Amino acid sequence: MEEETGAKDAGEIGRDSAAEGDGDTYDAKAIEVLKGLAAVRKRPAMYIGSTGPDGLHHLVYEVVDNSIDEATMQFCDRIAVTIHMDGSVTVEDNGRGIPVDIHPKEKKPAVEVVLTTLHAGGKFNQKVYKAVGGLHGVGISVVNALSEWLEVEVYRDGKIWHQRYKRGRPTTKLKPTGRTKRHGTKIRFKPDPEIFAETRFSFDVLSKRLRELSFLNPGLKITLIDERTDRRHDFQYKGGIASFVEHLNHNKTVLHRKPIYFKDKIEDVIVEVALQY
């Protein structure tokens, strides 16, 4: 009897719920499909963690990580990050430059594919990047999606290439604007106030992160400039993580002056260890 009563109750509940929901039909038309970078703007926290200060600064980290990957492969030895008066940020490196030739499948410039498509990049190809700082492959396109505007300038094959975007969509075509002997990529973006409640970057927060990245990449020079306050930090540590350990312990009494350090490679895995008592 109890089981029959339960089944009847369940049926009644189902009928009541359906009756109450008749005004909002749930069918195929109710399924929303977010294409391109629309999903990022709809749910930004899924991609950068939050739309607070942490998420805001994460935009810079994503762009810098692309430059770090170039440095890891020995194609880049300088990265410059500049906070501008208008609240935008520029990240520039002297790497190979994002490819500008037409992508064979997407039929548009590779740099545009990278900036407008999730999971697009060279990090998945082990022939292009043997070691990388991240493999999610959404970074730079997410930055583009969450920016009020973004400009990319690529120095490659003797030419300067430029393109501008607004909230993830290209507003100009990629075009050459001059000739150069330089090589590398420069990206300038302004966080979208429609996404972030606060769009002011912290010099100290960025400085701490860039210092750590410099320690992890021996010989790489990273410069942080704040045009708002005329502050500047230059980071370059040839000692790598051994120098990082010394930095962490600089106010402590150590038992041995130099950190213990060793590095080895087994097949494609590189391991570095530094410690100090």
C-alpha positions as CSV (number, residue, x, y, z in Angstrom):
1,M,0.0,0.0,0.0
2,E,2.8,2.4,0.8
3,E,4.5,1.8,-2.5
4,E,1.3,2.4,-4.4
5,T,0.6,5.6,-2.5
6,G,4.1,6.8,-3.2
7,A,3.7,6.2,-6.9
8,K,0.4,8.0,-6.9
9,D,2.0,11.0,-5.1
10,A,4.8,11.1,-7.5
11,G,2.4,11.2,-10.4
12,E,0.4,14.0,-8.8
13,I,3.6,16.0,-8.2
14,G,4.5,15.6,-11.8
15,R,1.1,16.7,-13.0
16,D,1.1,19.7,-10.7
17,S,4.6,20.8,-11.8
18,A,3.7,20.5,-15.5
19,A,0.6,22.5,-14.9
20,E,2.5,25.3,-13.1
21,G,5.1,25.5,-15.9
22,D,2.8,25.7,-18.8
23,G,3.6,29.3,-19.3
24,D,7.3,28.6,-19.9
25,T,7.6,25.9,-22.5
26,Y,10.7,23.9,-22.3
27,D,11.5,22.5,-25.8
28,A,14.3,22.7,-28.4
29,K,13.7,26.5,-28.8
30,A,14.7,27.0,-25.1
31,I,18.2,25.6,-25.6
32,E,20.6,28.4,-26.0
33,V,23.8,27.8,-27.9
34,L,26.7,30.2,-27.2
35,K,29.1,30.3,-30.1
36,G,32.6,31.7,-30.3
37,L,33.6,33.9,-27.4
38,A,30.0,34.6,-26.3
39,A,30.2,31.9,-23.7
40,V,33.2,33.6,-22.2
41,R,31.4,36.9,-21.8
42,K,28.3,35.1,-20.5
43,R,30.2,33.1,-17.8
44,P,33.6,34.8,-17.4
45,A,34.3,33.2,-14.0
46,M,34.5,29.8,-15.6
47,Y,37.6,30.9,-17.5
48,I,39.4,33.3,-15.2
49,G,38.1,32.3,-11.7
50,S,36.3,35.6,-10.9
51,T,35.5,39.0,-12.1
52,G,37.1,40.6,-9.1
53,P,40.7,41.7,-8.7
54,D,42.1,38.2,-9.1
55,G,40.3,37.7,-12.4
56,L,41.3,41.1,-13.6
57,H,45.0,40.5,-13.1
58,H,44.7,37.0,-14.5
59,L,44.1,38.7,-17.9
60,V,47.7,40.0,-17.8
61,Y,49.1,36.6,-16.7
62,E,47.5,34.9,-19.6
63,V,49.1,37.2,-22.1
64,V,52.5,37.0,-20.3
65,D,52.3,33.2,-20.3
66,N,52.3,33.2,-24.1
67,S,55.6,35.2,-24.0
68,I,57.0,32.9,-21.3
69,D,56.4,29.9,-23.6
70,E,58.5,31.6,-26.3
71,A,61.2,32.2,-23.7
72,T,61.1,28.6,-22.5
73,M,61.8,27.5,-26.1
74,Q,64.7,30.0,-26.2
75,F,63.0,32.3,-28.8
76,C,62.5,35.2,-26.4
77,D,64.7,36.9,-23.8
78,R,62.8,40.1,-23.1
79,I,59.2,40.8,-22.0
80,A,57.9,44.2,-21.1
81,V,54.6,44.9,-19.3
82,T,53.3,48.5,-19.3
83,I,50.3,49.9,-17.3
84,H,49.0,52.9,-19.2
85,M,47.3,56.1,-18.0
86,D,44.0,55.0,-19.6
87,G,44.0,51.7,-17.6
88,S,45.0,49.5,-20.5
89,V,48.0,47.2,-20.4
90,T,50.6,46.3,-23.0
91,V,52.6,43.1,-23.0
92,E,55.4,42.9,-25.6
93,D,58.1,40.3,-26.3
94,N,60.8,39.7,-28.7
95,G,59.8,36.2,-29.6
96,R,59.0,34.8,-33.1
97,G,55.7,36.6,-33.4
98,I,52.3,35.0,-33.7
99,P,51.9,33.6,-37.2
100,V,50.0,35.8,-39.6
101,D,49.6,33.5,-42.6
102,I,46.2,32.0,-43.5
103,H,45.1,29.1,-41.3
104,P,44.5,26.1,-43.7
105,K,41.2,25.1,-42.0
106,E,39.8,28.4,-40.7
107,K,40.7,30.3,-43.8
108,K,41.7,33.4,-41.9
109,P,45.0,34.7,-40.4
110,A,46.4,32.5,-37.7
111,V,46.7,35.4,-35.3
112,E,42.9,36.0,-35.7
113,V,42.2,32.4,-35.0
114,V,44.3,32.5,-31.8
115,L,42.5,35.6,-30.6
116,T,38.9,34.5,-31.4
117,T,38.8,30.8,-30.9
118,L,38.9,28.8,-27.7
119,H,41.4,25.9,-27.6
120,A,43.4,27.4,-30.5
121,G,47.2,27.7,-30.2
122,G,50.6,26.1,-30.8
123,K,50.9,24.6,-27.3
124,F,49.2,21.4,-28.3
125,N,51.8,20.7,-30.9
126,Q,54.9,19.2,-29.3
127,K,56.9,19.9,-32.4
128,V,56.3,23.6,-31.9
129,Y,56.4,23.8,-28.0
130,K,58.4,21.1,-26.1
131,A,57.6,22.8,-22.8
132,V,54.8,25.3,-22.0
133,G,53.5,27.2,-19.1
134,G,49.9,26.1,-19.7
135,L,47.9,23.7,-21.8
136,H,44.3,24.9,-21.5
137,G,44.7,26.9,-24.8
138,V,42.0,29.5,-23.9
139,G,44.1,32.3,-22.5
140,I,44.6,34.9,-25.1
141,S,41.2,34.5,-26.7
142,V,39.6,34.9,-23.2
143,V,41.5,38.1,-22.7
144,N,40.2,39.3,-26.0
145,A,36.6,38.4,-25.1
146,L,36.7,40.2,-21.8
147,S,38.4,43.4,-23.1
148,E,36.6,46.5,-24.1
149,W,39.1,46.7,-26.9
150,L,42.3,44.9,-27.8
151,E,45.1,45.7,-30.3
152,V,47.7,43.2,-31.6
153,E,50.8,44.1,-33.4
154,V,53.1,41.4,-34.8
155,Y,56.6,41.9,-36.0
156,R,57.4,39.0,-38.3
157,D,59.2,38.3,-41.6
158,G,60.3,41.9,-41.9
159,K,56.8,43.4,-41.6
160,I,54.6,45.0,-38.9
161,W,51.1,43.6,-38.8
162,H,48.2,45.2,-36.9
163,Q,44.6,44.3,-36.0
164,R,42.0,45.7,-33.6
165,Y,39.2,44.0,-31.7
166,K,36.2,45.2,-29.7
167,R,34.8,42.8,-27.0
168,G,36.2,39.8,-28.8
169,R,35.2,40.7,-32.4
170,P,37.6,42.0,-35.0
171,T,36.8,45.6,-36.1
172,T,39.6,45.8,-38.7
173,K,41.3,43.2,-40.9
174,L,44.9,42.2,-40.2
175,K,47.0,44.3,-42.4
176,P,50.7,45.3,-42.7
177,T,51.5,48.8,-41.5
178,G,55.2,49.0,-42.2
179,R,58.5,47.3,-42.3
180,T,60.8,46.3,-39.4
181,K,63.8,44.3,-38.4
182,R,62.2,43.4,-35.1
183,H,60.5,40.2,-34.3
184,G,57.9,39.5,-31.6
185,T,54.3,40.3,-30.5
186,K,52.8,43.3,-28.8
187,I,49.3,43.1,-27.3
188,R,47.5,46.0,-25.7
189,F,44.1,45.6,-24.1
190,K,41.7,47.4,-21.8
191,P,39.5,45.3,-19.5
192,D,35.8,45.7,-20.1
193,P,33.9,47.6,-17.3
194,E,30.8,45.7,-18.3
195,I,32.6,42.5,-17.0
196,F,34.8,43.9,-14.2
197,A,33.5,46.1,-11.3
198,E,37.1,47.3,-10.8
199,T,39.5,47.7,-13.8
200,R,42.5,49.3,-12.1
201,F,45.6,47.1,-12.1
202,S,47.8,46.9,-9.0
203,F,51.5,47.4,-9.7
204,D,52.5,45.4,-6.6
205,V,50.4,42.4,-7.6
206,L,51.8,42.3,-11.1
207,S,55.3,42.9,-9.8
208,K,55.2,39.9,-7.5
209,R,54.0,37.6,-10.2
210,L,56.5,38.8,-12.8
211,R,59.3,38.5,-10.3
212,E,58.4,34.8,-9.7
213,L,58.2,34.2,-13.5
214,S,61.7,35.7,-13.9
215,F,63.1,33.4,-11.2
216,L,61.6,30.4,-13.0
217,N,63.2,31.4,-16.3
218,P,66.9,32.1,-15.8
219,G,68.3,34.9,-17.9
220,L,64.9,36.2,-19.0
221,K,64.5,39.9,-18.5
222,I,61.0,41.1,-17.5
223,T,60.3,44.8,-17.2
224,L,57.2,46.3,-15.5
225,I,56.4,50.0,-16.1
226,D,53.6,52.0,-14.5
227,E,52.9,55.2,-16.4
228,R,50.4,56.3,-13.8
229,T,53.1,56.6,-11.0
230,D,56.4,56.4,-12.9
231,R,57.3,53.2,-11.1
232,R,59.5,50.6,-12.8
233,H,60.8,47.2,-11.8
234,D,63.3,45.2,-13.8
235,F,63.7,41.5,-13.1
236,Q,66.5,39.2,-14.4
237,Y,68.0,36.3,-12.4
238,K,70.6,34.1,-13.9
239,G,70.5,31.7,-11.0
240,G,66.9,30.5,-11.7
241,I,65.1,28.8,-8.8
242,A,68.3,28.7,-6.8
243,S,68.1,32.5,-6.8
244,F,64.4,32.2,-5.9
245,V,65.3,30.2,-2.8
246,E,67.8,32.8,-1.8
247,H,65.2,35.5,-2.2
248,L,62.7,33.6,-0.1
249,N,65.3,33.2,2.7
250,H,66.9,36.6,2.6
251,N,65.7,37.6,6.1
252,K,66.3,34.1,7.6
253,T,69.3,32.5,9.2
254,V,70.5,29.7,6.9
255,L,72.8,26.8,7.7
256,H,74.6,26.9,4.4
257,R,75.2,30.0,2.2
258,K,74.4,28.6,-1.2
259,P,71.2,26.6,-1.9
260,I,71.5,23.0,-2.9
261,Y,70.6,22.7,-6.6
262,F,70.4,20.0,-9.2
263,K,68.7,19.5,-12.6
264,D,68.1,16.4,-14.6
265,K,66.2,15.3,-17.6
266,I,64.6,11.9,-18.1
267,E,63.2,11.4,-21.6
268,D,61.1,14.5,-22.1
269,V,60.7,15.4,-18.4
270,I,63.0,18.1,-17.0
271,V,63.3,18.4,-13.2
272,E,64.9,21.2,-11.2
273,V,65.2,21.2,-7.4
274,A,66.6,23.9,-5.2
275,L,66.6,23.9,-1.4
276,Q,68.3,25.5,1.6
277,Y,68.2,24.8,5.3
